[in-house]
Amino acid sequence: MIRLMIADDEQIERKALRYIITRGTASVDEIIEAANGKEVLELMRIVKPEILLLDIKMPGISGLEAARRIRESGNPTRIVFLTAYNYFDHVHEAIKLGVEDFIIKPASEERVLEVTDRICREIEEERTRESDQRKQEQKLNEAYQCLSEDLVHALALGDASLKRIQRTLGLLDIPFSCGMAGVMLIDFSTYPMRVTSENQRQTLTSRCVSGLRRQLKEYPLKMLTCEETNPVIIYFLCSDHSFPEDFTSILAKSVERVRKACSLTLRVGTGSVFSNFIEAQQSFIQAEKAVRSGGTSDSCIPFAAVEGFLLHQAEDTTLDAPSSHHRDIMEDTCRYITEHFSEDLTLEAVSERVHLSSFYFCRLFKECVGMTFRDYVTHLRISKAKALLTYQNYSIKEVSAEVGYVDSNYFSRVFHRLEGVTPSEYRRVTKKIQ
């Protein structure tokens, strides 16, 4: 959609230009008129046209003065001067203002369309470039996030070589001197509204993680996360030789601010500082123990602060390869998911059902099944949705509810991401085939 404003104190000129552009240019969707410079400045703030045909000589605020004020405000609209005078008198000022072109009045239809068509093409080409750039940036961000999550898994599980870790850090452009593992536990039951769907949990989790990242951005460290689980796994990687002085206090204050901003109760456990990656897994185990301990209710819980309390607890923290017993558990879990896919299935609830921590369950599930818990549930739901769309006459909203999605818009986005078409488009194609 391209908006164009015609600014001229003569109504007959405005009507003539409107007629020419409406009849000859398909790219312009909306035309706005202004009779003087004051109207131009008022309308610019409201309608924000992409193109402005501006008469240089108007009573009150002239076209030149209006153009100057528009540029001073930072508005990038494309300005074309309309003038009945020799435009060479205004070339110098026009160049300073970044004017696109001149149209001498009375203008021929060919000249008006030549200028407007050229500018419309330039706008559409620029929009295409910007759209392509946004898509490219989105892909790069997704790739960065995937690499980050893989690195977090590798550090927490201790299953990657030093060479692979260093190569990943190089790709992510993250310098490393020392690090610390953290685990963020979010209590969704404390949110003011009832949290009933996985989409809500993902959104709130991302909000908490982003909030903490913003709080710590001024410090010389990178915060890598894996948000698939609750607790969320975090690695703070520092480029300096040591963490900022009193980092625990800094982190605690940051978590408190995130708590208030997100209206959620959360806390973060931290492990010991490590300077080589062999110690990264142990730091994670400590952080998970700390955040799950009942020794304190603080926002930030260093392992050292609860180590004595934890000595009285016995817990298996090994992360060995899955045994046949674990594989049986995962097979049973898959059956359970198939029977209950339309319900509110959360990683926390399913992992509790088999008496495993969410992180360990997530790792076992991926090793045994070949995909993450979240991906498995999503693919199963979409597969069931495809069958309903093909063989039943349910509405999209009804299909969404049948396969476990409270929000039909979110269901449609997930469906499109996996299948490349919307649920409605999928239904039309399958009906034609039948």
LUMPAPA-786848 format. One record per residue: x, y, z of N, C-alpha, C in turn. Coordinates in steps of 0.2 Angstrom, whole numbers, plus 5000, padded with zeros to 4 digits. Layout:
# residues N
XYZXYZXYZ ...
END
This chain:
# residues 434
500449945000500050005000500450065000 500350114995500750174995500250234996 500350275000499950335001500350394998 499950434995500250494991499850554993 500150614995499850674997499950724991 499450764989499450814984499350884988 499850924988499850984992499851044987 499251084986499251134982498651184984 498751244984498251294986497751304981 497851274975497351284969496951214969 496251214970495951154970495851114963 495851154958495851124951496451084950 497051114952497651074952497651014955 497451014961497350954966496950904962 496350924960495850874957496150844950 496550884946496850864940497350814942 497750824947498350774948498050714951 497450714955497150654958496850614952 496550644947496250614942496750574938 497350604936497850574932498150514936 498350524942498650474946498150414948 497550424949497050374950496950334944 496950364938496850334932497450294930 498050324931498650294927499150254932 499050254938499550224943499150174947 499250114946498950064951499250054957 499950074958500250064964500050114970 499750174968499550214974498850194976 498750174983498150154985497750204988 498050264991497650314994497950384992 497550434991497750494989497450544994 497850584997497650635002497750705000 497350755001497450824998497550875004 497950925003498150975007498151045003 497851095006497751155003498251215005 498651195010499151245012499751205016 500251245018500851215021500651195028 500151225032499951215038499651145038 499151135033498851065033499251015031 499751025027500250975025500650955032 500850995036501250975042500750935047 500150955047499650925052499550855049 499350845042499250785040499850735039 500450765039501050715038501050675045 500950705050500950675057500450615057 499850625054499250585055499350525050 499350545043499350495038499950465036 500550505037501250475035501250455028 501150495023501150475016501850455014 501950405009502650395006502850445001 502350474998502550524992502150584994 502450644993502150704994502350754988 501750764984501850814978501650884981 502150924982502150984986502251054982 501751094981501851154978502351204982 502751224978503251274981502951334984 502551364980502251434982501551424985 501451424991500851424994500751474999 500151505001500051555006500251535013 500451575017500651555024501351515024 501351455026501951415026502051395019 502551415016502751395009502851315008 502951295002503151225001503851215003 504251265002504951255004505051245011 504651295015504751295022504451225025 503851205022503551145024504051085023 504351085017504851025016505451025021 505651095023506151095027505951065034 505351085036505151065043505050985043 504850955037504750885037505350855037 505850875034506550845035506850855042 506750905045506950915051506650875056 506050845055505750805059505950725058 506350725053506650655052506150615047 505650645045505150605040505550595034 505550525031505850505025505450515019 504850545019504350545014504750565007 504550535001504850564995504450624993 504850684992504550744991504650764983 504150784980504150804973503950874973 504250924971504050994971503651004964 503051044965502651064960502751144959 502951164953503051234953502851264946 502651324946502451354939503051394937 503651394941504251444940504751394937 505251434935505851394932506251364939 506251294939506451264945507151274946 507551294942508251304943508351354949 507851404950507951444955507951414962 507651344962507651314969508051254969 508451234964508851174964509351164970 509651224972510151214978509751194984 509151234985508751214991508551144991 508251124985507951064984508451004985 509151014983509650964984509750954992 509751014995509851015003509350975006 508750985003508150945007508050875004 508450854999508350784997507750774993 507550824989506950814985507050774979 506550734977506550674972506550704965 506150754964506050784957505650844957 505550874951505150934950504650914945 504050944946503550944940503351014939 503451034933503251104931502451104929 502151154932501451164931501351214925 500851204921500351144921500751084918 500651024922501050964920500650924915 501050894911500650844906500550774910 500050734908499950674911500550624911 500950624905501450584904502050604910 502150664911502650684916502450664923 501850674925501550654931501650584933 501450544928501450474928502250444928 502650484924503350464924503650464931 503550524934503850534941503550494946 502850484946502550444952502650374951 502650344944502850274943503550254945 504050304944504750294946504750284953 504450334957504550334964504250274967 503650254964503250194967503650134966 504050124960504450074959505050064964 505350124965505850134970505650114977 505050134979504750114986504650044986 504350014981504249944981504849904981 505349924977506049884977506349894984 506349954987506549964994506249914999 505549914999505249875003505349795002 505449774996505749704995506349694998 506849744997507549735000507449735008 507049775010507049775018506749705020 506249685016505849625018506349565018 506749565012507249505012507849515017 507949575019508449585024508249565031 507549575032507249555039507249475039 507049445033507049375033507749345034 508249375031508949355032509149355039 508949415042509149425049508849375054 508149365052507749315056508149245056 508349225050508649165049509349155053 509649215052510349215056510149215064 509649245066509549245073509349175075 508949145071508749075072509349025072 509749035068510348995067510749005074 510849075076511249085082510949055088 510249055088509949025094510048955094 509948925088510048845088510748825090 511248865088511948855090512048865097 511748915100511748935107511448875111 510948855109510548795113510948735112 511248715106511648665106512248665110 512548725111513148735115512948725122 512348755124512148745131512048675133 511748635128511648565130512348525130 512748545126513448515126513848525132 513748585135514148605141513748575147 513148575147512748545153512848465153 512848435147512848365147513548335147 514048385145514748365145514948315139 514548315134514648265128514848295122 515248355122515548385116516348385117 516648385112517448395112517548465113 518148475116518448545117518448585110 518648545105518748575098518048595095 517548555097516848575094516648635098 516748635105516448695109516848755106 517448755105517848815103517648835096 517448785092517248805085516548845085 516148815090515448845091515548915093 515948925098516048995101516349035096 516749015092517049055086516449075081 516049035080515449045075514949095078 514949095085514449135089514849205090 515449205089515849265090515849285098 515949235102515949245109516649225112 517049275115517649265118517549235125 517949185127517849155133518549155137 518349175144518949175149518749125155 518049135157517849095162517049095161 516749045165516049045164515749015171 515049025171514648995177513948975174 513748915177513048895175512548925179 511948935176511348955180510748915178 510348905183509648875181509148915184 508648935179508048985181507448945182 507148945188506548905189505948955190 505448945185504848995185504248965188 503948995192503348975195502749005191 502448975186501948995182501249005186 501148975192500548975196500549045199 501049085199501049155203500849205198 500749185191500649245186499849265188 499749325187499049355188498549325184 498649295178498149265174498349185174 497849145173497949075173498349055167 498849015168499248995163499048925161 498748915155498448855153498748825147 499148855143499448825137500148825137 500448785133501148785131501348845128 500948875124501148945121501248995126 500748995131500849045136501449035140 501648975142502248965145502848985141 502848965135503448985131503549065131 502949095130502949175129503249205136 502949175142503249205148503949185149 504149125147504849105148505349155144 505149165138505549205134505549275137 505049305140504949365142505449375148 505449325153505949325158506649315156 506749275151507449265149507749335146 507349365142507449425138507549485143 507149485148507249535154507849525157 508049465159508649455163509249475158 509249455152509749475147509849555147 509349585147509349655146509649685153 509449655158509749685165510549675165 510749625162511449605162511949635156 511549665151511949685145512549735146 512549765152513149815153513749785155 513649715157514249685160514649645154 515249625155515649595150515549515149 514949495148514749425148514249415143 514249355140513649325136513249285140 512549285139512149245142511849195137 511949135137511749085133511249045136 510649025133510048995136509848935132 509448885136509048835133508448845136 507848865132507248875135506748825134 506948765132506548705131506248675138 506648695143506448655149506248715155 505948695160505848735166506048685172 506648705175507048765174507448775168 507548835166507848855160508648855162 509048825157509748815158510048875155 510548905159510848965157511648955158 512048985153512748985154512949055153 513249085159513549155158514349145156 514549165151515149165148515549235148 516049235152516349305153516949305149 517049365146517649385142518249405146 518149435152518649455157518949395160 519449405164519749345167519349325174 518949365176518449355181517849385181 517349355184516649385184516649455188 516149495186516149565189516049555197 516349595201516449595208515649585211 515549545215514949535218514349515213 514549475208514049455203513449425206 513549385211512849355214512349415216 512649465219512249525221511949555215 512349565210512049595204511549555201 511649485200511149445198510549445202 510549445208509949445213509549505211 509849565211509449625209509149625203 509549595198509249585191508649535191 508649485194508149435195507549465198 507649505203507049545207506749595202 507149625198506849675193506449635188 506649575186506249535181505649515184 505749495190505149465194504549515194 504749585195504249635196503949655189 504449655184504249675177503749615174 503849555175503549505172502949475177 502849495183502349475187502349405189 502949375189503049305190503549295196 503449235200503949215204504549175201 505149195201505649155198506249165203 506749115202507349115205507849085201 508549095202509049075199509549045203 509748975202510248945205510948955201 511448955204512148965201512648915203 513048885199513548845201514248885202 514748845202515448875203515648905197 516148945197516448975191516948925188 516948915182517448875179517848905173 518448885173518948915168519048865162 518848805163518948755157518248725156 518148695150517448675149517348605152 517848575154517748505158517348515164 517448575167517048595173516348615172 516148635166515548665165514948615167 514948555166514448505168514348505175 514848505179514848505186514548575189 514648625186514348695187513648695186 513348665181512648655179512348615185 512648555186512348515191512248545198 512748585200512748625206512148675206 512148715200511548765199510848735200 510748675197510148645197509948615204 510448595208510348575215510248635219 510548695218510448755221509748775220 509448785214508848815213508248765216 508448705216507848655218507948645226 508448675229508548665236507948695240 507848675246507348705250507748745256 508348765255508748795260508648875260 508348905255508248975255507748995250 507449055251506949075246507249145243 507849145242508149205239508049205232 508149265228508049265221508649225217 509249235220509849205217510149165222 510249095221510449055226511149015223 511749045226512349015224512348945227 512648895223512748825226513148835233 513648875233514048875239513648895245 513048935244512648955250512248895253 512148845249511648795251512048725251 512648725250513048665249512948625256 513048655262512948615268512248585269 511748625267511048595267511048535263 511348535257511248485252511648425254 512148425258512448375261512048315264 511448345266511048295270510548265265 510548285259510148255254510548215249 510248155247510548115242510148115236 510548125230510248135224510748115219 510448075214510848045208510848105203 511548125202511548175197511948155191 512048095190512448065184512048075178 512348085172511948095166512248035161 512147975163512447925159511947905153 512247865148511847855142511147815144 510647825141510047795142510047715143 509847685148509747615149509147585146 509047515145508447485143507847505147 507947515153507447535158507247605156 507647655154507447715152507147715146 507347675141507047675135506347645135 506147595140505547575142505047635144 505347675148505047735151504847785145 505247795141505147835135504647805130 504647745129504047715125503447715129 503347705135502747715139502547795139 503047835139502847905138502547925132 502847895126502547915120501847885119 501747825122501047805122500547855126 500847875132500447925136500247985132 500848015128500748075124500148065119 500248005116499747985110499047985113 498947955119498247955122498048025125 498448065127498348125130498548195126 498648185120498948245116498448305116 497848295116497348345116497348385123 497648365128497648395134498248445135 498248475141498848525142499448485144 499848465139500448425141501048465142 501348465147501948505149502448465150 503048485148503648445150503748435157 503548485161503648475169503148415171 502548425169502048375171502248305169 502448295163502648225160503248195163 503748245164504348215168504248195175 503748235178503648215185503248155185 502848135180502448075180502948015180 503548025177504047965177504647975182 504548025187504948045192505748055190 505748095185506348125182506348195182 506948235183507048305182506848325175 506548385174506348405167506948405162 507548425165508148425160508348355158 508448305163508648245162508148205158 507448215159506948185155507048215148 507148275147507248305140507748275136 508348265140508948235136508748165134 508448125139508348055138507848045132 507348085132506848085127507148095120 507548145119507848165113508248105111 508648075115509148025113508747955111 508147945115507747885114507247895108 507047955107506447965102506747995096 507248035096507548065090507348135089 506948165094506748235093506548255100 506548325101506348345108505648335110 505448335116504848325118504348375115 504548435115504048485112503948475105 504448455101504348445094503948375093 504048325097503648265096502848285097 502748315103502048335104501748375098 502148425096501848465090501748425084 502248385082502148345076501548295077 501448265082500848225084500248265083 500148325086499548365086499448385079 499948405075499848425068499648365064 499848305065499648245061498948235062 498748235069498048225070497548285067 497848345067497448395064497348385057 497848365053497848355046497248295045 497248245049496648195048496048225049 495948265054495248305055495048345049 495548385047495448435041495248395035 495548335034495348295028494748265028 494548235034493948185034493448215038 493448265042492948295046492748365043 492148395045491948455043492048505049 492448495054492548545059492848605057 492648665060492948725059493648725061 494048775059494748775061494848785069 494348825072494348835079494248765082 493748725080493648665083494148615082 494548615076495148565075495648585080 495748655081496248675085496148645092 495548655095495348635102495448555102 495248515097495248445097495948415098 496448455095497148435095497548465101 497248505105497548525111497848605111 497548645106497748715106497148755108 497248795113496748835115496648895110 497248925108497248975103497248955096 496748965092496748945086497248975081 497349045083497849085079498549055079 498749035086499349005087499348935083 498848895084498848835080498948845073 498648895070498748905062499448925061 499748965065500448975064500948915064 500748875069501148815070501048765064 500448765062500248715056500648745050 500648805049500948835043501748825043 502048835049502748825050502948755048 502548705050502748635049502548615042 501948635039501648615033501748655027 501948725028502048765023501348795020 500848775023500148805021499748815027 499248855027498748865032498348805033 497948795039497448735039496948745034 496748805032496148815027496448795020 497048815019497348795012497448725012 497648695017497748615017497148585016 496548605019495948575018495648585011 495748645008495548645001495948604996 496648594997497048554993496748474994 496748455000496548385001495848364998 495348414999494648404996494748404988 495148444985495248434978495448364976 495948344979496248274978495748224979 495348224984494848174985494248174980 
END
